[in-house]
């Protein structure tokens, strides 16, 4: 996790940018989840379990 508000803001802006650029793209799973969900979920797993 970013150590400061500035770093957190940068991460959030990057996620927003990626979500915008990949809007409409879906994974090939049964639910057709948005592609952006995967890296966001992975980041959460790495933050909570990988550190």
MDAnalysis code that builds the backbone (N, CA, C; Angstrom):
import MDAnalysis as mda
import numpy as np

u = mda.Universe.empty(153, n_residues=51, atom_resindex=np.repeat(np.arange(51), 3), trajectory=True)
u.add_TopologyAttr("name", ["N", "CA", "C"] * 51)
u.add_TopologyAttr("resid", np.arange(1, 52))
u.add_TopologyAttr("resname", ["UNK", "UNK", "UNK", "UNK", "UNK", "UNK", "UNK", "UNK", "UNK", "UNK", "UNK", "UNK", "UNK", "UNK", "UNK", "UNK", "UNK", "UNK", "UNK", "UNK", "UNK", "UNK", "UNK", "UNK", "UNK", "UNK", "UNK", "UNK", "UNK", "UNK", "UNK", "UNK", "UNK", "UNK", "UNK", "UNK", "UNK", "UNK", "UNK", "UNK", "UNK", "UNK", "UNK", "UNK", "UNK", "UNK", "UNK", "UNK", "UNK", "UNK", "UNK"])
u.atoms.positions = np.array([
    [0.855, -1.181, 0.000],
    [0.000, 0.000, 0.000],
    [0.892, 1.231, 0.000],
    [0.478, 2.247, -0.720],
    [1.264, 3.477, -0.748],
    [1.430, 4.046, 0.654],
    [2.559, 4.698, 0.879],
    [2.880, 5.193, 2.204],
    [2.342, 6.597, 2.480],
    [1.938, 7.320, 1.463],
    [1.447, 8.675, 1.696],
    [0.193, 8.922, 0.871],
    [-0.474, 10.033, 1.189],
    [-1.668, 10.405, 0.430],
    [-1.339, 10.624, -1.039],
    [-0.174, 11.219, -1.312],
    [0.223, 11.457, -2.700],
    [0.371, 10.137, -3.457],
    [0.991, 9.149, -2.813],
    [1.166, 7.850, -3.461],
    [-0.176, 7.153, -3.645],
    [-1.030, 7.227, -2.663],
    [-2.357, 6.637, -2.775],
    [-3.134, 7.296, -3.907],
    [-3.043, 8.614, -4.006],
    [-3.714, 9.326, -5.093],
    [-3.219, 8.875, -6.451],
    [-1.923, 8.647, -6.563],
    [-1.355, 8.176, -7.820],
    [-1.904, 6.793, -8.184],
    [-1.976, 5.912, -7.214],
    [-2.519, 4.573, -7.453],
    [-3.986, 4.659, -7.875],
    [-4.752, 5.498, -7.209],
    [-6.169, 5.640, -7.553],
    [-6.355, 6.232, -8.945],
    [-5.523, 7.214, -9.302],
    [-5.615, 7.790, -10.649],
    [-5.242, 6.756, -11.706],
    [-4.244, 5.928, -11.423],
    [-3.846, 4.875, -12.362],
    [-4.978, 3.868, -12.549],
    [-5.638, 3.492, -11.465],
    [-6.763, 2.554, -11.565],
    [-7.913, 3.171, -12.357],
    [-8.177, 4.441, -12.127],
    [-9.233, 5.137, -12.863],
    [-8.892, 5.208, -14.355],
    [-7.654, 5.524, -14.675],
    [-7.201, 5.582, -16.066],
    [-7.353, 4.223, -16.738],
    [-6.904, 3.164, -16.056],
    [-6.993, 1.813, -16.609],
    [-8.453, 1.408, -16.814],
    [-9.302, 1.715, -15.853],
    [-10.723, 1.383, -15.979],
    [-11.331, 2.092, -17.186],
    [-10.976, 3.344, -17.374],
    [-11.498, 4.104, -18.513],
    [-11.019, 3.510, -19.846],
    [-9.742, 3.191, -19.930],
    [-9.174, 2.670, -21.173],
    [-9.693, 1.276, -21.509],
    [-10.078, 0.504, -20.498],
    [-10.532, -0.868, -20.724],
    [-12.042, -1.020, -20.566],
    [-12.745, 0.102, -20.547],
    [-14.197, 0.022, -20.406],
    [-14.770, -0.812, -21.545],
    [-15.759, -1.591, -21.218],
    [-16.401, -2.446, -22.223],
    [-15.702, -3.781, -22.430],
    [-14.476, -3.934, -21.957],
    [-13.777, -5.214, -22.099],
    [-14.191, -6.133, -20.961],
    [-14.461, -7.384, -21.305],
    [-14.913, -8.362, -20.317],
    [-14.018, -9.584, -20.317],
    [-13.902, -10.207, -19.145],
    [-13.162, -11.461, -19.032],
    [-14.001, -12.580, -19.643],
    [-13.375, -13.699, -19.922],
    [-14.069, -14.819, -20.553],
    [-14.670, -15.775, -19.522],
    [-14.861, -15.281, -18.295],
    [-15.489, -16.128, -17.286],
    [-16.997, -16.177, -17.502],
    [-17.672, -17.010, -16.729],
    [-19.118, -17.208, -16.887],
    [-19.887, -15.903, -16.692],
    [-19.441, -15.097, -15.738],
    [-20.146, -13.850, -15.427],
    [-19.796, -12.712, -16.381],
    [-18.699, -12.847, -17.129],
    [-18.276, -11.757, -18.001],
    [-17.875, -10.524, -17.211],
    [-17.105, -10.718, -16.144],
    [-16.724, -9.594, -15.289],
    [-15.811, -8.619, -16.036],
    [-15.860, -7.350, -15.663],
    [-14.995, -6.372, -16.314],
    [-13.515, -6.731, -16.112],
    [-12.717, -6.534, -17.132],
    [-11.284, -6.866, -17.076],
    [-10.568, -6.146, -15.947],
    [-10.951, -4.934, -15.639],
    [-10.250, -4.145, -14.627],
    [-10.379, -4.757, -13.238],
    [-11.410, -5.557, -13.008],
    [-11.598, -6.162, -11.688],
    [-10.435, -7.064, -11.295],
    [-9.855, -7.772, -12.244],
    [-8.789, -8.722, -11.929],
    [-7.560, -8.045, -11.309],
    [-6.962, -7.028, -11.949],
    [-5.784, -6.424, -11.317],
    [-6.111, -5.722, -9.993],
    [-7.300, -5.183, -9.868],
    [-7.682, -4.548, -8.608],
    [-7.806, -5.598, -7.509],
    [-8.445, -6.722, -7.818],
    [-8.577, -7.795, -6.832],
    [-7.217, -8.388, -6.480],
    [-6.362, -8.554, -7.462],
    [-5.029, -9.074, -7.213],
    [-4.229, -8.130, -6.309],
    [-4.338, -6.840, -6.551],
    [-3.648, -5.860, -5.708],
    [-4.116, -5.977, -4.257],
    [-5.402, -6.205, -4.060],
    [-5.925, -6.370, -2.706],
    [-5.362, -7.618, -2.047],
    [-5.306, -8.718, -2.776],
    [-4.746, -9.964, -2.243],
    [-3.274, -9.776, -1.865],
    [-2.513, -9.153, -2.753],
    [-1.103, -8.924, -2.479],
    [-0.904, -8.011, -1.282],
    [-1.769, -7.030, -1.158],
    [-1.672, -6.099, -0.021],
    [-1.970, -6.803, 1.299],
    [-2.996, -7.626, 1.322],
    [-3.420, -8.239, 2.587],
    [-2.642, -9.520, 2.909],
    [-2.343, -10.328, 1.916],
    [-1.730, -11.631, 2.170],
    [-0.252, -11.722, 1.786],
    [0.165, -10.856, 0.873],
    [1.511, -10.981, 0.351],
    [2.580, -10.153, 1.038],
    [2.163, -9.281, 1.917],
    [3.126, -8.379, 2.534],
    [3.641, -8.881, 3.801],
])
